[in-house]
Amino acid sequence: MKGTYLGEFEEVVLLAVAIRTGDAYGAAVVNEIEQQLGRAVNLGAVHTALHRLEEKGLVKSEMGGATAERGGRSKRLYVVTIAGLRALEEIKQLRNQMWDNIPKIAWS
């Protein structure tokens, strides 16, 4: 992950966007995180993280169609980019490598 550091919350938001492929907008990402982690998440914090992830090129967004349940307003939909998928894969590999390097005696 040369030059693209992700904090824990950004990583969780990026994972939620990947899970919600095609339907990742702010409130849906909040719901996904709350369901997966079992903890409350602030919508404003998710929007901030999504903005940072977009600046880093790890997600991209576009406006979806207007919906009646939102009073005719559009949702900003997010998708993970190829760079975002690579970042997630690198994070996963690094974490697995570190877990594998914990001495077995530590579990005794």
C-alpha positions in Angstrom: 0.0 0.0 0.0 2.6 2.5 -1.1 1.5 5.9 0.1 -2.2 5.0 0.7 -2.7 4.6 4.4 -6.1 3.5 5.6 -7.3 4.0 9.1 -9.5 1.3 10.7 -12.7 3.2 10.0 -11.8 3.9 6.4 -11.1 0.2 5.9 -14.5 -0.7 7.4 -16.3 1.8 5.2 -14.4 0.6 2.1 -15.4 -3.0 3.0 -19.0 -2.0 3.5 -19.0 -0.3 0.0 -17.6 -3.5 -1.5 -20.3 -5.6 0.3 -23.1 -3.2 -0.9 -22.0 -3.3 -4.6 -24.5 -1.3 -6.6 -26.4 0.0 -3.6 -23.7 1.8 -1.5 -24.9 5.2 -0.4 -24.4 6.8 2.9 -27.3 5.4 4.9 -26.9 1.9 3.4 -23.2 1.9 4.3 -24.1 3.0 7.9 -26.6 0.1 8.1 -24.1 -2.4 6.7 -21.4 -1.4 9.2 -23.9 -1.5 12.1 -25.1 -4.9 11.0 -21.7 -6.3 10.5 -20.0 -4.8 13.6 -22.9 -4.5 15.9 -22.1 -1.0 16.9 -23.6 2.4 16.1 -22.0 4.6 13.4 -22.5 8.3 12.7 -23.7 9.1 9.2 -21.5 12.2 9.1 -18.4 10.2 9.9 -19.3 7.7 7.1 -19.7 10.6 4.6 -16.3 12.1 5.6 -14.7 8.7 5.2 -16.3 8.2 1.8 -15.0 11.6 0.7 -11.5 10.7 1.8 -11.7 7.3 0.1 -12.8 9.1 -3.1 -9.9 11.6 -2.9 -7.5 8.6 -2.5 -9.0 7.0 -5.6 -10.3 3.9 -3.7 -14.0 4.6 -4.5 -15.8 6.6 -7.1 -19.3 8.0 -7.0 -22.1 9.1 -9.2 -25.6 10.4 -8.6 -28.3 7.7 -8.8 -31.9 8.4 -9.9 -34.4 10.4 -7.9 -36.5 8.3 -5.5 -39.9 8.9 -4.1 -38.9 7.8 -0.6 -36.3 10.6 -0.6 -38.8 13.3 -1.8 -37.5 13.2 -5.3 -33.8 13.6 -4.3 -31.0 11.5 -5.8 -28.6 9.3 -3.8 -24.9 9.5 -4.3 -23.9 5.9 -5.0 -20.3 4.6 -4.4 -18.4 1.8 -5.9 -15.0 0.4 -5.1 -12.3 1.1 -7.7 -9.7 -1.4 -8.9 -7.2 0.5 -6.6 -9.7 0.1 -3.7 -9.9 -3.6 -4.3 -6.1 -3.9 -4.5 -5.8 -1.9 -1.2 -8.3 -4.3 0.5 -6.4 -7.3 -0.8 -3.1 -5.9 0.5 -4.7 -5.2 3.9 -6.1 -8.7 4.1 -2.7 -10.3 3.2 -0.9 -8.1 5.7 -3.3 -8.9 8.5 -3.2 -12.7 7.7 0.6 -12.6 7.6 0.7 -10.9 11.0 -1.8 -13.4 12.5 0.2 -16.3 11.1 3.3 -14.9 12.8 1.9 -14.9 16.3 3.8 -17.6 18.2 1.7 -20.6 19.1 2.8 -20.2 22.7 0.9 -16.9 22.8 -2.3 -19.0 22.6 -1.4 -21.3 25.5 
